[in-house]
Amino acid sequence: MPGRLFFWVKLASWLELCLFAALLFFWLAPGFEGETFVFGLAHGIGYIALCLLILLTIVRRQAPWPLLAATLTPLGPVGSVIGIELIERRGWGIDLDRLPDGADRGTA
């Protein structure tokens, strides 16, 4: 079941996705070697922190294991954002039998 830490995982995933997008922009644009280094370092540290936060959330049983798998794909923070959306919209990785009565089961 997504818990309190899941909100922070979602926020950190979007922040890391923005850092990754900025890194890609400065890496592709010519003449931004300093900015590429700064955003590359920020992305590297942020990605490791995001993975550790997701692992902590999983250990506390507030997020399913597939979220970590989605984050560790080559897509990185894009995978974690997609994984979060699938969890929230479709209920992937959530034990539907443990949801309280009347809860949205995400079966669209």
Order of alpha helices (4+ residues) and beta strands (2+ residues): alpha-alpha-alpha-alpha
